[in-house]
Amino acid sequence: MLDRPDVDTDQIVPKQFLKRIERTGWADALFFDWRRDPDFELNNPAFAGARILLAGHNFGCGSSREHAPWALQDYGFEVIVAPSFADIFNSNCVQIGLVPIVLPPERVRELMALVDREHGSELSVDLEQQTITAPGGEVLHFPFDASQRHRLLNGLDDIGVTLAREAEITAYESARPAPIDTLAVS
């Protein structure tokens, strides 16, 4: 749980770590500066191994660095629930399979209140049914973009979406002559 507004990508992954382009090995960089504080939320043993991050509004604002979602995913998060996300951050999450769920601020606060800060609590997310089940069994429904949901449920990135339409693309290209005869060029 990270009950802070406007957490930007520079805080999620500080600039000194941006020397690599691999998508793995980012867990140690996640919230690097904040994790030095023993009272930082993610240092709480009750949240060790959490796969769902509850966050404040405008999560992932700032620069468009892809490293931020990579670090969150590499740390073990599969879902982030917040009142709002920066658009590019949201897109970057979906692209790598990290699920960004938007709930009204009061619903996020309710979920945060249900989380036991001393012993941890289980939340579960069902993207197919678009539900979150709270520790007491309450089921919350959430809206989710149908295209993004399809991508996440089927493990598709932009290339995967394109390849799924390969037959249609081939048929389209076959039905149209090339603009110039490239064999005639000498």
KESEZA-244324 format. One record per atom (N, C-alpha, C): residue number from 1; residue in one letter; atom name; x, y, z. Coordinates in Angstrom, 2 decimals. Atoms other than C-alpha are relative to their C-alpha. Layout:
BEGIN
k r a px py pz
NUM A CA X Y Z $
...
***
This chain:
BEGIN
k r a px py pz
1 M N 0.85 -1.17 0.00 $
1 M CA 0.00 0.00 0.00 $
1 M C 0.89 1.24 0.00 $
2 L N -0.79 -1.23 0.13 $
2 L CA 1.39 3.38 -1.03 $
2 L C -0.97 1.17 -0.10 $
3 D N 1.02 -1.04 -0.06 $
3 D CA -1.06 6.05 0.08 $
3 D C 0.64 1.38 -0.17 $
4 R N -0.64 -1.26 0.32 $
4 R CA 0.75 8.94 -1.61 $
4 R C -0.49 0.46 -1.36 $
5 P N 0.42 -0.49 1.32 $
5 P CA -0.50 11.19 -4.43 $
5 P C 1.23 0.34 -0.86 $
6 D N -1.00 -0.49 0.97 $
6 D CA 1.50 12.05 -7.56 $
6 D C 1.36 -0.69 0.11 $
7 V N -1.26 0.75 -0.02 $
7 V CA 4.11 9.30 -7.28 $
7 V C 0.48 -0.06 -1.45 $
8 D N -0.46 -0.06 1.39 $
8 D CA 6.18 9.97 -10.37 $
8 D C 1.04 -1.07 -0.31 $
9 T N -0.89 1.07 0.44 $
9 T CA 8.36 7.66 -12.40 $
9 T C 1.44 0.22 0.47 $
10 D N -1.33 -0.28 -0.54 $
10 D CA 11.50 9.41 -11.08 $
10 D C 0.13 -0.53 1.43 $
11 Q N -0.01 0.58 -1.35 $
11 Q CA 10.54 8.24 -7.59 $
11 Q C -0.07 -1.53 -0.07 $
12 I N 0.13 1.45 0.15 $
12 I CA 9.61 4.76 -8.80 $
12 I C 1.35 -0.61 -0.37 $
13 V N -1.35 0.42 0.38 $
13 V CA 13.00 4.33 -10.52 $
13 V C 0.84 1.26 -0.19 $
14 P N -0.85 -1.19 0.12 $
14 P CA 15.56 7.09 -9.87 $
14 P C 0.92 -0.05 -1.22 $
15 K N -0.76 -0.16 1.25 $
15 K CA 17.59 8.39 -12.81 $
15 K C 1.31 -0.75 -0.06 $
16 Q N -1.32 0.65 0.03 $
16 Q CA 20.89 6.81 -11.77 $
16 Q C -0.06 -1.46 -0.46 $
17 F N 0.15 1.40 0.41 $
17 F CA 19.48 3.38 -12.70 $
17 F C -0.34 -0.15 -1.49 $
18 L N 0.49 0.05 1.38 $
18 L CA 18.55 4.28 -16.28 $
18 L C 1.11 -0.26 -1.02 $
19 K N -1.13 0.29 0.88 $
19 K CA 21.74 2.92 -17.84 $
19 K C -0.18 -1.32 -0.74 $
20 R N 0.23 1.31 0.61 $
20 R CA 20.24 -0.43 -18.92 $
20 R C -1.35 0.00 -0.72 $
21 I N 1.27 0.10 0.71 $
21 I CA 17.47 -1.45 -21.27 $
21 I C -0.67 -1.36 0.16 $
22 E N 0.62 1.30 -0.25 $
22 E CA 16.80 -5.01 -20.10 $
22 E C -1.27 0.20 0.84 $
23 R N 1.27 -0.12 -0.72 $
23 R CA 13.30 -5.57 -18.73 $
23 R C 0.01 -0.69 1.36 $
24 T N -0.06 0.68 -1.30 $
24 T CA 14.42 -7.62 -15.71 $
24 T C 1.16 0.53 0.82 $
25 G N -1.07 -0.43 -0.89 $
25 G CA 16.64 -6.98 -12.72 $
25 G C -0.21 1.39 0.57 $
26 W N 0.30 -1.36 -0.47 $
26 W CA 14.88 -3.78 -11.63 $
26 W C -0.53 0.08 1.42 $
27 A N 0.63 0.00 -1.32 $
27 A CA 13.47 -4.82 -8.25 $
27 A C 0.78 0.84 1.01 $
28 D N -0.80 -0.76 -0.97 $
28 D CA 16.38 -3.29 -6.29 $
28 D C -0.07 1.50 -0.23 $
29 A N 0.09 -1.43 0.30 $
29 A CA 15.88 0.06 -8.03 $
29 A C -1.35 0.59 0.40 $
30 L N 1.35 -0.47 -0.30 $
30 L CA 12.18 0.28 -7.15 $
30 L C -0.03 0.84 1.27 $
31 F N 0.09 -0.93 -1.14 $
31 F CA 11.61 3.28 -4.85 $
31 F C 1.30 0.05 0.79 $
32 F N -1.32 0.13 -0.62 $
32 F CA 15.35 3.17 -4.15 $
32 F C 0.22 1.02 1.13 $
33 D N -0.25 -1.03 -1.02 $
33 D CA 15.54 6.48 -2.27 $
33 D C -0.95 -0.14 1.18 $
34 W N 0.98 0.12 -1.07 $
34 W CA 12.35 5.93 -0.29 $
34 W C 0.25 -1.25 0.86 $
35 R N -0.20 1.24 -0.74 $
35 R CA 13.30 2.39 0.71 $
35 R C 1.13 0.10 1.03 $
36 R N -1.02 -0.22 -1.03 $
36 R CA 16.23 3.77 2.72 $
36 R C -0.64 0.34 1.34 $
37 D N 0.73 -0.35 -1.22 $
37 D CA 13.63 4.98 5.23 $
37 D C -0.64 -1.28 0.56 $
38 P N 0.56 1.24 -0.56 $
38 P CA 12.80 2.04 7.57 $
38 P C -1.52 0.03 0.11 $
39 D N 1.45 -0.11 -0.12 $
39 D CA 9.24 3.39 7.87 $
39 D C -0.73 0.04 -1.34 $
40 F N 0.64 0.00 1.32 $
40 F CA 8.63 3.34 4.10 $
40 F C -0.95 -1.19 -0.11 $
41 E N 1.08 0.98 0.04 $
41 E CA 5.45 1.41 3.35 $
41 E C 0.44 -1.38 -0.50 $
42 L N -0.39 1.30 0.55 $
42 L CA 7.07 -1.32 1.25 $
42 L C 1.03 -0.73 0.85 $
43 N N -0.92 0.66 -0.92 $
43 N CA 9.59 -2.02 4.02 $
43 N C -0.74 -0.74 1.11 $
44 N N 0.81 0.66 -1.02 $
44 N CA 6.74 -3.24 6.24 $
44 N C -0.06 -1.50 -0.31 $
45 P N 0.01 1.46 0.24 $
45 P CA 7.14 -7.05 6.60 $
45 P C -1.39 -0.57 -0.31 $
46 A N 1.36 0.48 0.27 $
46 A CA 3.34 -7.43 6.49 $
46 A C -0.32 0.03 -1.49 $
47 F N 0.27 -0.13 1.43 $
47 F CA 3.46 -6.44 2.81 $
47 F C 1.00 -0.76 -0.86 $
48 A N -0.99 0.77 0.77 $
48 A CA 6.34 -8.73 1.79 $
48 A C -0.73 -0.97 -0.92 $
49 G N 0.59 0.91 0.98 $
49 G CA 5.43 -10.64 -1.35 $
49 G C -1.34 0.44 -0.55 $
50 A N 1.28 -0.50 0.53 $
50 A CA 2.39 -8.48 -2.10 $
50 A C 0.04 0.05 -1.52 $
51 R N 0.10 -0.03 1.46 $
51 R CA 1.23 -8.78 -5.69 $
51 R C -0.90 1.12 -0.49 $
52 I N 0.90 -1.10 0.33 $
52 I CA -1.29 -5.92 -5.57 $
52 I C 0.46 1.23 0.75 $
53 L N -0.40 -1.27 -0.62 $
53 L CA -0.24 -2.33 -4.92 $
53 L C -1.18 0.95 -0.03 $
54 L N 1.01 -1.04 -0.11 $
54 L CA -2.84 0.14 -3.67 $
54 L C 0.75 1.32 0.06 $
55 A N -0.76 -1.25 0.13 $
55 A CA -1.70 3.66 -4.59 $
55 A C -0.93 1.21 -0.04 $
56 G N 0.73 -1.26 0.05 $
56 G CA -2.75 7.30 -4.52 $
56 G C -0.24 0.46 -1.43 $
57 H N 0.36 -0.50 1.34 $
57 H CA -4.06 9.39 -7.41 $
57 H C 1.23 0.46 -0.79 $
58 N N -1.03 -0.43 0.95 $
58 N CA -1.95 10.25 -10.45 $
58 N C 1.28 -0.81 0.13 $
59 F N -1.15 0.88 -0.14 $
59 F CA 0.34 7.27 -9.94 $
59 F C 0.69 -0.15 -1.35 $
60 G N -0.77 0.17 1.24 $
60 G CA 3.13 7.01 -12.51 $
60 G C 0.10 1.25 -0.85 $
61 C N -0.12 -1.25 0.76 $
61 C CA 3.13 10.67 -13.51 $
61 C C 1.48 0.29 -0.27 $
62 G N -1.39 -0.36 0.28 $
62 G CA 6.29 12.37 -14.76 $
62 G C 0.43 -0.49 -1.36 $
63 S N -0.55 0.42 1.29 $
63 S CA 8.52 11.08 -17.51 $
63 S C -0.60 -1.33 -0.44 $
64 S N 0.64 1.19 0.58 $
64 S CA 7.48 8.25 -19.78 $
64 S C 0.85 -1.26 0.13 $
65 R N -0.92 1.14 -0.07 $
65 R CA 10.21 5.85 -18.69 $
65 R C -0.70 -1.33 0.23 $
66 E N 0.55 1.35 -0.11 $
66 E CA 9.31 2.22 -19.20 $
66 E C 0.56 -0.74 1.20 $
67 H N -0.66 0.67 -1.12 $
67 H CA 11.64 1.29 -16.36 $
67 H C -0.89 -0.07 1.24 $
68 A N 0.86 -0.01 -1.19 $
68 A CA 8.99 2.20 -13.76 $
68 A C -0.92 -1.22 0.04 $
69 P N 0.81 1.22 -0.05 $
69 P CA 6.48 -0.52 -14.72 $
69 P C 0.86 -1.27 0.05 $
70 W N -0.89 1.16 -0.06 $
70 W CA 9.38 -2.94 -15.29 $
70 W C 0.41 -0.29 1.44 $
71 A N -0.45 0.17 -1.39 $
71 A CA 10.60 -2.35 -11.72 $
71 A C -1.15 -0.50 0.88 $
72 L N 1.15 0.45 -0.78 $
72 L CA 7.11 -2.75 -10.24 $
72 L C -0.29 -1.48 -0.26 $
73 Q N 0.25 1.39 0.35 $
73 Q CA 6.62 -6.00 -12.11 $
73 Q C 1.12 -0.91 0.49 $
74 D N -1.13 0.81 -0.44 $
74 D CA 10.11 -7.28 -11.33 $
74 D C 0.00 -0.18 1.52 $
75 Y N 0.11 0.08 -1.46 $
75 Y CA 9.48 -6.57 -7.64 $
75 Y C -1.05 -1.05 0.41 $
76 G N 1.02 1.00 -0.28 $
76 G CA 6.46 -8.88 -7.84 $
76 G C -1.43 0.47 -0.15 $
77 F N 1.37 -0.50 0.15 $
77 F CA 3.47 -6.62 -8.41 $
77 F C -0.58 -0.46 -1.33 $
78 E N 0.74 0.40 1.19 $
78 E CA 0.90 -7.89 -10.89 $
78 E C -1.12 0.98 -0.30 $
79 V N 1.13 -0.91 0.11 $
79 V CA -1.80 -5.28 -10.26 $
79 V C 0.30 1.26 0.79 $
80 I N -0.06 -1.26 -0.75 $
80 I CA -1.84 -1.61 -9.27 $
80 I C -1.40 0.58 -0.02 $
81 V N 1.33 -0.60 -0.12 $
81 V CA -5.08 -0.06 -8.00 $
81 V C 0.20 1.42 0.50 $
82 A N -0.14 -1.40 -0.37 $
82 A CA -5.28 3.73 -7.88 $
82 A C -1.19 0.79 -0.57 $
83 P N 1.07 -0.83 0.54 $
83 P CA -7.78 6.56 -8.46 $
83 P C 0.30 0.50 -1.42 $
84 S N -0.35 -0.42 1.36 $
84 S CA -5.84 7.59 -11.59 $
84 S C 1.47 -0.32 -0.26 $
85 F N -1.36 0.26 0.46 $
85 F CA -2.70 6.89 -13.60 $
85 F C 0.34 0.99 -1.09 $
86 A N -0.44 -0.76 1.17 $
86 A CA -0.64 8.94 -16.00 $
86 A C -0.25 -0.88 -1.22 $
87 D N 0.36 0.77 1.19 $
87 D CA -1.67 7.90 -19.52 $
87 D C 1.13 -0.87 -0.52 $
88 I N -1.12 0.78 0.55 $
88 I CA 1.78 6.81 -20.71 $
88 I C 0.36 -1.13 0.95 $
89 F N -0.29 1.04 -0.97 $
89 F CA 2.41 4.91 -17.49 $
89 F C -1.02 -1.14 -0.13 $
90 N N 1.07 0.99 0.16 $
90 N CA -0.95 3.14 -17.90 $
90 N C 0.27 -0.86 -1.24 $
91 S N -0.28 0.73 1.24 $
91 S CA -0.07 2.17 -21.48 $
91 S C 1.22 -0.90 0.15 $
92 N N -1.20 0.81 -0.22 $
92 N CA 3.39 0.96 -20.47 $
92 N C -0.29 -1.22 0.87 $
93 C N 0.39 1.14 -0.85 $
93 C CA 1.83 -1.22 -17.77 $
93 C C -0.68 -1.08 -0.83 $
94 V N 0.75 0.97 0.80 $
94 V CA -0.60 -2.87 -20.16 $
94 V C 0.92 -0.69 -0.99 $
95 Q N -0.92 0.55 1.00 $
95 Q CA 2.17 -3.37 -22.72 $
95 Q C 0.82 -1.17 0.56 $
96 I N -0.84 1.06 -0.59 $
96 I CA 4.14 -5.56 -20.26 $
96 I C -0.80 -1.01 0.83 $
97 G N 0.81 0.95 -0.74 $
97 G CA 1.22 -7.32 -18.59 $
97 G C -0.26 0.36 1.45 $
98 L N 0.29 -0.50 -1.34 $
98 L CA 0.96 -5.23 -15.41 $
98 L C -1.39 0.65 -0.05 $
99 V N 1.41 -0.43 0.08 $
99 V CA -2.74 -4.55 -14.66 $
99 V C -0.23 1.28 0.81 $
100 P N 0.32 -1.25 -0.70 $
100 P CA -3.60 -0.89 -13.83 $
100 P C -1.52 0.17 0.14 $
101 I N 1.44 -0.11 -0.24 $
101 I CA -7.06 -0.65 -12.23 $
101 I C -0.31 1.36 0.61 $
102 V N 0.44 -1.30 -0.51 $
102 V CA -8.76 2.70 -11.71 $
102 V C -1.31 -0.18 0.77 $
103 L N 1.20 -0.02 -0.83 $
103 L CA -11.25 2.99 -8.87 $
103 L C -0.19 1.41 0.54 $
104 P N 0.21 -1.31 -0.62 $
104 P CA -12.88 6.09 -7.39 $
104 P C 0.83 0.12 1.28 $
105 P N -0.85 -0.20 -1.18 $
105 P CA -10.74 7.62 -4.61 $
105 P C -0.57 -0.59 1.29 $
106 E N 0.59 0.52 -1.23 $
106 E CA -13.21 6.64 -1.90 $
106 E C 0.07 -1.53 0.06 $
107 R N -0.10 1.46 0.03 $
107 R CA -13.12 2.98 -3.02 $
107 R C 1.44 -0.45 0.30 $
108 V N -1.40 0.32 -0.29 $
108 V CA -9.31 2.94 -2.97 $
108 V C 0.26 0.19 1.49 $
109 R N -0.17 -0.24 -1.44 $
109 R CA -9.39 4.46 0.54 $
109 R C -0.65 -1.11 0.82 $
110 E N 0.66 1.11 -0.71 $
110 E CA -11.88 1.77 1.62 $
110 E C 0.87 -1.25 -0.02 $
111 L N -0.88 1.17 0.08 $
111 L CA -9.55 -0.96 0.36 $
111 L C 1.23 0.18 0.89 $
112 M N -1.16 -0.27 -0.85 $
112 M CA -6.60 0.69 2.11 $
112 M C -0.35 -0.18 1.47 $
113 A N 0.43 0.14 -1.40 $
113 A CA -8.59 0.78 5.34 $
113 A C -0.18 -1.47 0.40 $
114 L N 0.21 1.41 -0.29 $
114 L CA -9.28 -2.95 5.06 $
114 L C 1.31 -0.78 0.13 $
115 V N -1.29 0.68 -0.04 $
115 V CA -5.59 -3.83 4.74 $
115 V C 0.58 0.10 1.40 $
116 D N -0.58 0.08 -1.34 $
116 D CA -4.07 -4.93 8.03 $
116 D C 1.49 0.34 -0.10 $
117 R N -1.38 -0.48 0.11 $
117 R CA -0.81 -2.98 8.38 $
117 R C 0.99 -0.82 0.85 $
118 E N -0.89 0.82 -0.83 $
118 E CA 0.56 -5.43 10.96 $
118 E C 0.15 -1.42 -0.52 $
119 H N -0.04 1.40 0.42 $
119 H CA -0.30 -8.79 9.44 $
119 H C -0.22 -0.19 -1.50 $
120 G N 0.29 0.13 1.43 $
120 G CA -1.13 -8.03 5.79 $
120 G C -1.41 -0.52 -0.19 $
121 S N 1.35 0.47 0.33 $
121 S CA -4.38 -8.87 4.10 $
121 S C -0.01 -0.43 -1.45 $
122 E N 0.10 0.48 1.37 $
122 E CA -5.35 -10.71 0.99 $
122 E C -1.09 0.75 -0.76 $
123 L N 0.94 -0.50 0.99 $
123 L CA -7.00 -8.92 -1.89 $
123 L C 0.17 -0.92 -1.19 $
124 S N -0.18 0.76 1.24 $
124 S CA -7.71 -10.80 -5.06 $
124 S C -0.70 0.74 -1.12 $
125 V N 0.52 -0.68 1.18 $
125 V CA -8.32 -9.46 -8.54 $
125 V C -0.31 -1.04 -1.05 $
126 D N 0.40 0.85 1.11 $
126 D CA -10.20 -11.23 -11.30 $
126 D C -0.26 0.92 -1.18 $
127 L N 0.12 -0.90 1.15 $
127 L CA -9.61 -9.33 -14.54 $
127 L C -1.09 -0.47 -0.94 $
128 E N 1.02 0.53 0.90 $
128 E CA -11.88 -11.63 -16.51 $
128 E C -1.39 0.46 0.46 $
129 Q N 1.29 -0.42 -0.55 $
129 Q CA -14.83 -10.85 -14.18 $
129 Q C -0.03 1.48 0.37 $
130 Q N -0.17 -1.41 -0.37 $
130 Q CA -13.52 -7.33 -13.47 $
130 Q C -0.46 0.24 1.44 $
131 T N 0.35 -0.12 -1.41 $
131 T CA -13.77 -7.78 -9.71 $
131 T C 1.23 -0.02 0.88 $
132 I N -0.99 0.07 -1.06 $
132 I CA -11.68 -7.21 -6.62 $
132 I C -0.73 -0.55 1.21 $
133 T N 0.59 0.55 -1.22 $
133 T CA -12.45 -9.34 -3.58 $
133 T C 0.82 0.47 1.18 $
134 A N -0.64 -0.57 -1.18 $
134 A CA -11.64 -7.60 -0.30 $
134 A C 0.17 -1.07 1.07 $
135 P N -0.25 0.99 -1.06 $
135 P CA -10.40 -9.39 2.85 $
135 P C -1.26 -0.54 0.66 $
136 G N 1.24 0.45 -0.63 $
136 G CA -13.92 -9.57 4.30 $
136 G C -0.96 -0.69 -0.96 $
137 G N 0.85 0.67 0.98 $
137 G CA -15.32 -11.09 1.11 $
137 G C -0.81 0.92 -0.88 $
138 E N 0.74 -0.95 0.83 $
138 E CA -16.83 -7.91 -0.31 $
138 E C 0.59 0.00 -1.40 $
139 V N -0.43 0.01 1.40 $
139 V CA -16.69 -7.93 -4.10 $
139 V C -0.28 1.37 -0.62 $
140 L N 0.11 -1.29 0.67 $
140 L CA -16.03 -4.67 -5.91 $
140 L C 0.16 -0.21 -1.50 $
141 H N -0.14 0.07 1.46 $
141 H CA -16.61 -4.37 -9.65 $
141 H C 0.75 1.24 -0.47 $
142 F N -0.74 -1.14 0.54 $
142 F CA -14.31 -2.16 -11.68 $
142 F C -0.13 0.03 -1.52 $
143 P N 0.03 -0.10 1.47 $
143 P CA -14.51 -0.83 -15.24 $
143 P C 1.41 -0.23 -0.54 $
144 F N -1.31 0.20 0.62 $
144 F CA -11.71 -1.75 -17.62 $
144 F C -0.18 0.06 -1.51 $
145 D N 0.04 -0.13 1.46 $
145 D CA -11.05 -0.86 -21.25 $
145 D C 0.00 -1.39 -0.64 $
146 A N 0.16 1.33 0.60 $
146 A CA -12.16 -3.84 -23.37 $
146 A C 1.24 -0.42 -0.80 $
147 S N -1.19 0.32 0.80 $
147 S CA -9.15 -3.66 -25.70 $
147 S C 1.18 -0.35 0.90 $
148 Q N -1.10 0.28 -0.93 $
148 Q CA -6.66 -3.50 -22.82 $
148 Q C -0.25 -1.31 0.74 $
149 R N 0.35 1.24 -0.70 $
149 R CA -8.48 -6.30 -21.02 $
149 R C 0.30 -1.20 -0.89 $
150 H N -0.29 1.07 0.96 $
150 H CA -8.27 -8.48 -24.15 $
150 H C 1.50 -0.25 -0.10 $
151 R N -1.46 0.13 0.08 $
151 R CA -4.54 -7.77 -24.43 $
151 R C 0.56 -0.72 1.22 $
152 L N -0.52 0.57 -1.24 $
152 L CA -3.88 -8.63 -20.79 $
152 L C -0.41 -1.45 0.18 $
153 L N 0.47 1.38 -0.17 $
153 L CA -6.01 -11.77 -20.72 $
153 L C 0.64 -0.96 -1.00 $
154 N N -0.59 0.84 1.04 $
154 N CA -4.34 -13.03 -23.89 $
154 N C 1.50 0.17 -0.14 $
155 G N -1.45 -0.17 0.02 $
155 G CA -0.78 -11.91 -23.16 $
155 G C 0.51 0.67 -1.26 $
156 L N -0.37 -0.66 1.25 $
156 L CA -0.63 -9.59 -26.18 $
156 L C 0.60 1.38 0.22 $
157 D N -0.52 -1.36 0.07 $
157 D CA 1.59 -6.57 -26.70 $
157 D C -0.36 0.53 -1.39 $
158 D N 0.34 -0.58 1.31 $
158 D CA 1.42 -4.30 -29.79 $
158 D C 0.33 -0.95 -1.15 $
159 I N -0.41 0.93 1.06 $
159 I CA 3.30 -6.84 -31.91 $
159 I C -0.95 -1.20 -0.03 $
160 G N 0.93 1.13 -0.06 $
160 G CA 1.06 -9.68 -30.72 $
160 G C -1.36 0.34 -0.59 $
161 V N 1.28 -0.44 0.56 $
161 V CA -2.06 -7.68 -31.61 $
161 V C 0.10 0.03 -1.52 $
162 T N -0.20 -0.06 1.45 $
162 T CA -0.65 -7.07 -35.09 $
162 T C 0.09 -1.40 -0.60 $
163 L N -0.16 1.36 0.53 $
163 L CA 0.38 -10.71 -35.59 $
163 L C -1.31 -0.78 0.01 $
164 A N 1.30 0.67 -0.05 $
164 A CA -3.12 -11.84 -34.62 $
164 A C -0.82 0.31 -1.25 $
165 R N 0.72 -0.40 1.22 $
165 R CA -4.30 -10.07 -37.79 $
165 R C 0.84 -0.23 -1.25 $
166 E N -0.93 0.25 1.10 $
166 E CA -1.54 -11.42 -40.01 $
166 E C -0.71 -0.44 -1.28 $
167 A N 0.72 0.47 1.19 $
167 A CA -3.95 -13.20 -42.38 $
167 A C -0.72 1.15 -0.70 $
168 E N 0.70 -1.16 0.58 $
168 E CA -5.99 -10.02 -42.87 $
168 E C 0.99 0.96 -0.66 $
169 I N -1.02 -0.90 0.55 $
169 I CA -2.84 -7.96 -43.45 $
169 I C 0.53 -0.57 -1.31 $
170 T N -0.50 0.65 1.22 $
170 T CA -1.54 -10.48 -46.00 $
170 T C -1.03 0.10 -1.12 $
171 A N 1.07 -0.11 1.00 $
171 A CA -4.91 -10.52 -47.82 $
171 A C -0.10 1.42 -0.55 $
172 Y N 0.06 -1.40 0.42 $
172 Y CA -4.99 -6.72 -47.91 $
172 Y C 1.17 0.34 -0.92 $
173 E N -1.18 -0.30 0.82 $
173 E CA -1.44 -6.46 -49.24 $
173 E C -0.01 -0.76 -1.32 $
174 S N 0.06 0.79 1.23 $
174 S CA -2.02 -9.22 -51.81 $
174 S C -0.99 0.57 -0.99 $
175 A N 1.03 -0.55 0.87 $
175 A CA -5.08 -7.46 -53.19 $
175 A C 0.39 1.33 -0.63 $
176 R N -0.43 -1.29 0.53 $
176 R CA -3.15 -4.29 -53.98 $
176 R C 1.35 -0.16 -0.69 $
177 P N -1.29 0.09 0.69 $
177 P CA -0.41 -3.96 -56.53 $
177 P C 1.04 0.87 0.71 $
178 A N -1.09 -0.81 -0.56 $
178 A CA 2.95 -2.66 -55.40 $
178 A C -0.01 1.36 -0.69 $
179 P N 0.04 -1.33 0.62 $
179 P CA 3.21 1.11 -56.02 $
179 P C 1.00 0.13 -1.16 $
180 I N -0.96 0.01 1.12 $
180 I CA 6.28 0.52 -58.22 $
180 I C 0.52 -1.42 -0.15 $
181 D N -0.58 1.32 0.24 $
181 D CA 7.78 -2.53 -59.82 $
181 D C 1.46 0.07 0.41 $
182 T N -1.37 -0.11 -0.53 $
182 T CA 10.89 -2.91 -57.73 $
182 T C 0.99 -0.85 -0.77 $
183 L N -0.91 0.82 0.80 $
183 L CA 12.32 -5.53 -60.08 $
183 L C 0.48 0.74 -1.24 $
184 A N -0.35 -0.74 1.21 $
184 A CA 12.41 -3.02 -62.96 $
184 A C 1.03 1.08 0.26 $
185 V N -0.96 -1.05 -0.35 $
185 V CA 14.64 -0.58 -61.10 $
185 V C 1.41 -0.55 -0.18 $
186 S N -1.37 0.48 0.20 $
186 S CA 18.24 -0.87 -62.19 $
186 S C 1.01 0.92 0.61 $
***
